[in-house]
Amino acid sequence: MTTTAGDGTEEKSAPSAAEAGVTFPHPPSDETEEAAQRAVRRATDHLLARQHAEGYWKGFTQSDMAYDAQDLLLRQFLGILDERVARAAGRWMRSRQSADGSWPLAPGSPGDLATTVQVYAALRLAGDAPDEEHMLRCAAWVREQGGVRASRLTARLWCAMFGWYSWDDLPEMPPEIIALPRWAPMNIYSFNSWIRLVLVPLSVIGAHRPVRPAPFTLDELFTPPGTPAPGPPAGGWDSVFRRVNDALRAYRKVCPRPVRRAAMHACTRWLLTRQEADGSWGGFTPMTAFAVLALHVHGGYPPDHPVLKAALGFLDRCTVWPQDRVRKLESVPSPVWDTSLTLTALTDAGLPADHPALVKAADWLLTRQTVRPGDWAVRRPRLAPGGWSFEFRNETYPDLDDTSAVVLALGRVTHPEPARVEDATGRAVRWSLGMQSRNGGWAAFDADNTSALPGKSPFFDIGDYCVDPPTADITAHVLEMLAARGLHRGLRARRAVRWLLGQQEEHGAWSGRWGTNYVYGTGCVLPALAAVGIPGDHPAVRRAADWLVAVQNTDGGWGEDWRSYTDPAYAGRGPSTPSQTAWALLGLLAAGERDGAAVGAGIRWLTERQTQPGSWEESQFTGTGVPLTQALNYEYYRHVFPLMALGRYVRRGQPGTGGKDCAAESVSDCAGSGTAADR
């Protein structure tokens, strides 16, 4: 199997599902249910065998090739690029090239200009000559799209650092932004958490404008002289920011050096206080790369400085060598997310709540709860910490999605120290309640991070995704967690339900921010509404269920192309995948459609496509980092979500681990110990 460096996951001998105590509450009623029970047992065995010795589960998070390219560009800039690393990474990137010469953001998607520019540059570092056939195709495609000048900021920035592009043609982001107060319209906390981790180092890099000449040019990626420069249409916010950018360029020339130096010092101090114990920034490889660059160009940190050495060690641990002479980079490790989802899947399968694998995983999760305030405390200064983050180490940026998933998972485990679990989950619930936004929903990392202004800035070209507004999928997961804790009758939960119902689209689905897209969002919201007691005949539930049935593929599965974020024609449309089929089934099961033809066909699609080891194959990218900018393939999605759907199907709504099944009972029956703060 593929092994992730620093992960240590191994296939090992594990008790069979029958030996582990997996039983079903009912004998199979037909061939479909009998096949589903067999599939549950095999999938359970598969997951139990993949548990790490420390107790967690972790798959490989794959994204587009831009991050592999940036890793080589970073090492070249620092003067530490190893030929073996460069050539191995080059083999991986080359293998993902599309027929037209480009590199897409996701398999099957159109080529992405910024990614293609960066990969081309990295392949030159790996030894590929510009007259090789695949490089000629790539350069021609880049020129057809407008060349380097038409690419997104990140590609142009890397080109500027090697002298292939002029710093004068990049937008200004002065490091003095670090000193702007919270009430200022464009302070650093106006941006979302991960943009913040890019903005601060890039403001330092842009102030220095470093250039490390490369051993080659990239003239072949530029359109001929005289070609009109690409750019946004004049007028509106674009015109405003163009004038602001002109003013900032003028300020660069007259800014007192002590002021500029003090601002850059403040930025680097900000970065240093946010380096995690594993050497990363936010647990992300691209954010870590930019922080390394900023500290190197301003602080003069050499690669062997302890700060940079720790960061480069993190980057090395995020690489895998699936074959000899092939190297690929993981954009972000996902152990907390994978472990919590795996716990839920195994308990959905009926694994006993006190099974040693579950207890060991719970122990590991309890060690990962954040214990100090992070950036979220800027908006919630009096709120005590208590969340979980996605990665191995990330104290600064816990998120509501992981926190909800962990609390739900821990609630299904019979732990020998229940008081310890209750203390941790209680802190997490209080933190989550405190992170609710004013409109009633929950965002991923911040509360009330909804300003429209950051998305207008030319420095980042991802529009509204520069901020972190509440989303239907995150809100649904928090709501489901509150229901499991008996807090669904409180004022905060009721406000969340009203907000969720108001977010339903005209066709009946909910959009998903962190998974693709309407199938994911709807598959998240329907179980949450069921958990708080919304009946299956509620008009919103019926509309959503009808939409899921309407977009089912003729083969029985579900799929959705991530272009649905901008093109309605793709909403709920795409080749069937295991994870998206499971999401649709989870939604339909929660809506009371277990005995419907659509559910039966979806279950058969999953059972017929289960692999011999007990899992499913999925090459499509069904996770979302940034819509239309970063697609993700979470390896564990193909393992855990089908098992959740099959487990809930064969258990016919009966919970696998005891406790109340709020999805099957009324709101009054699920009433619990709501706190005064919640009410």
Secondary structure, 3 states (H helix, E strand, C coil): CCCCCCCCCCCCCCCCCCCCCCCCCCCCCCHHHHHHHHHHHHHHHHHHHCCCCCCCCCCCEECCCHHHHHHHHHHHHHCCCCHHHHHHHHHHHHHCCCCCCCCECCCCCCECHHHHHHHHHHHHHCCCCCCCHHHHHHHHHHHHCCCHHHCCHHHHHHHHHCCCCCHHHCCCCCHHHHHCCCCCCCCHHHCCHHHHHHHHHHHHHHHHCCCCCCCCCCHHHCCCCCCCCCCCCCCHHHHHHHHHHHHHHHHHHHCCHHHHHHHHHHHHHHHHCCECCCCCECCEHHHHHHHHHHHHHHHCCCCCCHHHHHHHHHHHHCEEEEECCEEEECCCCCHHHHHHHHHHHHHHHCCCCCCHHHHHHHHHHHCCCCCCCCHHHHCCCCCCCCCECCCCCCCCCCEHHHHHHHHHHHCCCCCCCHHHHHHHHHHHHHHHHHCCCCCCCCCCCCCCECCCCHHHCCCCCCHHHHCECCCHHHHHHHHHHHHHCCCCCCHHHHHHHHHHHHCCCCCCCCCCCCECCHHHHHHHHHHHHHHCCCCCCCHHHHHHHHHHHHCCCCCCCCCCCHHHHCCHHHCCCCCCCHHHHHHHHHHHHHCCCCCCHHHHHHHHHHHHCCCCCCCCCCCCCCEEEECCCEEEEECCHHHHHHHHHHHHHHHCCCCCCCCCCHHHCCCCCCCCCCCCCCC
